[in-house]
Amino acid sequence: MRKCTLLLAATLTTGLLTALPATPATAAPSRLSGDFNGDGYRDVAIGASGTQVGTAQLAGAVVVLYGSSSGVSAARRTVITQNSAGVPGTAEELDGFGSSLAAGDLDGDGYCDLVVGAPREGIGDRDGVGSVTVLWGGPSGLSGGASLPQPSTLAEWGGYGSGLAVGDFDGDGRTDVTVTGQSRTRLYRGPFARTGAPASHTSISEVGSTYEVTAGDLNGDGTAERVYPYTLDSDEGGVIGYFTWTGTKYALKDLPNADGFAGSVADINGDGYGDLVLGDHQDPSPYKKSGHKGGQISVWYGGPNGPDPAQQPTVVDQDTAGVPGTGETDDFFGGAIATGDINGDGYADVAVGALGEDVGSARDAGSVTVLFGSASGLRTSGSVSYTQNTSGVPGTAESGDDFGQAVRLVDLDRNGKADLVAGAGGENGHGAVTVLRGSATGLTTTGATSVTAADVALKGNGDFGWAIAQ
């Protein structure tokens, strides 16, 4: 569990910070995962990797919206760039700061910290090497930061920092971090000093080049597994390997029949074990035999030894009975995955982004489909699809919106039910996020809100909503 406070508002040109209401000094940290301001409400961190900072195009920014009893709004926000006070580095053209995000208490002080990837960051005379920055939480919010140590062998334009995940990977009670990009996947073990120095860090040579990572407890032992999807010439559908802690070392296990890239871990069937939900958004092709036209997802159910590789997973696509829509070329159904209990019934539900979904004549307008968990696993009955043309959802479905490009399910108003945060990185060419509230009957469009790049004063391309911290 962790806590984060964000009370600072940064301008994009100077990094000037303005205080928001702080958590009372006497209040103990809530230790809630994703609570950035310590008030007991979870917050949401959103990447805007295309943001212009000063004159630097595509330098990138991170926007944090604060949870409250009424949800989130643009009025309570923090915008952080590499020009913000105490943040390492300098906002430079093409850095892509905010392309990837992960939240966790890295230094053990009870406050959540934010891990930010900038996969196109230049280092010295090497372009596009990539970097990872930690923004530190505290009673007055995120203040200052540090860079994680980099591998010394990174090549140019390798995208280091493309994928991030946090969790206690070895059962010592400390939060660890894994970073992907190129073939230099790396593990950083906590606790972390405020200089950014971890207890130790090592490269992971057992997996190939990977730009994604998912983490969660698949076997109920209290430690998180690290799931790495990567491709081979013989399997472009994505090979899935995960590391599990044996008590003395990490063991690599494979799911040879699993395919996908985006993923999330949660208990879909309520048996006490985390289940792995994978999104395989790619259409089948001569080079990729697996999958379904328009994309699909699969659920691999956990158990005391993790997911059984021989099991028949639950596979869902837009042509599955009960699922709205139709599988069409380049829908990208499964391009984004999130899990959380929307209706408060004790079973995790799944939100599936399909950023390439056409809505009427609007191409690549995007959609999000919600499927519900149950004692028998993920069910398709009662599933619902949302677009920006759905009644009550703010905005209008337009070509290139990419609604559903990123999704997160998180309880922002502390009512015990997860809310949907859906990113539309192409909205009006700059990006937006939409929030639908969770209820006992599922998501409701009543009181739905939208926050655009303009609402939070982002400049340039924005790409606001491209990434959302899990």
C-alpha positions, 0 to 999 in steps of 0.5 A, spaced: 500 500 500 502 507 499 500 514 499 502 520 494 500 527 495 500 532 490 499 539 492 503 542 487 501 546 480 507 547 475 507 551 469 510 548 463 515 554 461 518 555 468 516 549 473 514 554 478 510 550 483 503 553 486 501 550 493 494 546 493 491 545 500 495 540 504 494 534 508 494 536 515 501 535 518 498 531 524 494 526 519 497 519 518 498 517 511 492 513 508 497 508 505 492 507 499 495 505 493 495 511 488 493 516 494 497 522 492 495 527 497 494 523 503 487 525 504 484 518 503 482 518 496 485 515 491 488 520 485 490 519 478 496 520 474 496 521 467 501 522 462 502 527 456 508 525 453 507 530 447 506 536 451 510 542 449 515 545 455 517 552 453 520 551 446 521 544 447 516 540 442 514 533 445 518 534 451 512 531 456 508 532 462 505 528 468 498 531 470 495 529 477 488 529 478 486 529 486 480 524 488 475 527 493 467 525 495 465 528 488 471 525 484 476 529 480 476 535 476 481 540 473 480 545 478 484 540 483 491 538 479 498 538 479 502 539 472 509 536 473 515 537 467 522 536 467 523 543 468 519 543 475 523 545 481 527 539 484 525 534 478 532 531 475 534 533 468 531 539 463 525 538 458 528 537 451 525 536 445 522 529 444 524 526 451 517 524 452 516 525 459 510 521 462 510 516 456 509 511 462 507 511 469 507 507 475 505 509 483 508 506 489 511 507 496 519 506 494 522 509 500 517 506 505 515 513 508 508 511 507 507 516 501 506 514 494 511 516 489 510 516 482 515 513 477 515 516 470 518 514 464 521 518 458 523 513 453 526 518 448 530 522 453 537 523 450 543 522 455 550 526 453 551 525 446 546 519 445 539 520 442 533 517 445 536 512 450 531 513 455 530 515 462 526 513 469 525 519 474 522 518 481 517 524 484 517 523 491 511 523 495 510 527 502 505 530 506 505 536 502 505 533 495 510 531 490 516 535 491 523 534 487 525 527 484 531 523 483 533 519 477 534 511 477 541 508 475 541 507 468 544 501 465 551 503 461 550 499 455 543 502 452 543 504 445 540 510 442 533 510 440 532 504 444 526 506 448 528 505 455 523 506 460 517 504 455 514 499 461 514 500 468 511 496 474 512 496 481 510 491 487 514 487 492 517 482 488 521 478 493 517 478 499 521 483 504 516 488 505 519 493 500 517 496 494 521 494 488 521 497 480 522 493 474 523 497 467 523 495 460 526 497 454 530 494 448 533 488 451 535 491 457 530 489 462 532 491 469 530 490 476 531 495 482 530 492 489 527 497 494 528 501 499 530 507 495 534 512 497 532 519 496 538 520 491 534 514 487 539 509 489 535 502 490 538 497 495 540 493 488 539 493 481 540 488 476 539 486 468 534 481 467 537 477 461 532 471 461 527 475 457 528 478 450 527 485 448 520 487 451 517 494 452 511 492 456 510 489 463 505 487 468 505 485 475 501 482 480 500 476 485 498 470 481 499 465 486 497 468 493 503 468 496 503 475 498 509 477 493 508 480 486 509 476 479 513 480 474 509 478 467 513 480 461 511 479 454 516 479 448 516 477 441 520 472 437 521 470 430 517 464 431 511 467 435 509 474 433 503 474 438 507 475 444 511 470 448 509 470 456 514 469 461 513 471 468 518 471 474 516 468 481 519 468 488 521 462 491 523 464 497 530 464 495 531 466 488 526 468 482 524 462 477 522 464 470 515 460 468 512 460 461 505 461 459 507 458 452 500 458 449 498 465 452 499 471 447 498 479 448 502 485 450 497 489 455 495 486 461 493 487 468 492 482 474 486 482 479 482 476 482 476 475 477 473 469 480 474 471 487 478 465 489 483 469 492 488 468 487 490 474 482 488 472 475 492 475 469 488 478 463 492 479 457 490 484 451 492 481 444 490 487 440 493 485 433 490 482 427 492 475 425 496 475 419 501 471 415 506 473 420 502 472 426 497 466 426 494 467 433 488 472 435 482 474 432 480 480 427 480 486 431 483 483 437 481 479 443 483 478 451 484 472 455 484 471 462 489 466 465 486 464 472 491 464 478 492 458 483 497 456 488 502 455 483 500 461 479 496 460 472 496 453 470 499 453 463 495 447 460 488 451 462 483 453 457 483 460 458 477 465 458 478 468 451 473 474 449 473 478 442 467 483 439 464 477 436 463 473 442 456 472 444 454 478 449 459 482 447 457 489 444 460 490 437 463 486 431 471 484 430 473 489 425 480 490 422 485 494 426 479 495 432 485 494 437 480 491 442 485 489 448 490 495 446 489 497 453 486 493 459 484 495 466 481 491 472 477 493 478 471 492 482 466 497 479 459 494 482 462 492 489 460 485 488 467 482 490 469 480 483 474 484 479 471 487 473 475 488 466 475 494 462 478 493 455 480 499 450 479 499 443 482 505 440 481 503 433 474 502 433 470 506 428 464 509 431 459 511 425 463 515 420 468 517 425 474 512 424 479 510 430 474 514 434 475 508 440 471 505 445 471 501 452 468 495 453 466 493 460 466 485 462 464 483 469 467 478 474 463 472 477 465 466 481 465 462 474 470 467 472 469 473 467 462 473 464 460 476 457 453 477 459 451 484 461 457 487 458 457 494 456 461 498 451 462 506 451 464 511 446 463 518 446 457 518 442 454 514 448 448 518 452 451 521 458 458 521 456 462 527 454 464 529 447 463 526 441 466 521 437 470 524 432 476 521 427 482 520 431 480 521 438 483 514 440 478 513 446 480 507 450 487 508 448 489 508 456 484 505 461 484 505 469 479 502 474 480 506 481 475 508 486 476 516 486 470 517 491 471 512 496 464 509 495 467 502 494 466 502 487 471 503 481 471 508 477 473 508 469 478 513 467 479 513 459 484 516 456 483 519 449 490 521 447 488 524 440 482 528 442 482 535 438 489 533 437 491 534 444 488 529 448 483 528 454 480 523 459 473 521 461 471 519 468 465 514 469 463 513 476 462 506 479 455 504 482 452 497 484 449 496 477 456 498 474 458 504 470 453 510 470 454 516 465 450 520 471 455 525 473 460 523 468 466 528 467 471 530 462 478 533 462 481 536 456 489 538 455 486 545 454 483 544 461 489 543 464 493 548 460 497 543 456 501 546 450 503 542 443 501 536 441 499 534 448 497 526 448 494 527 454 491 521 456 496 516 452 498 513 459 495 512 466 498 510 472 496 503 474 
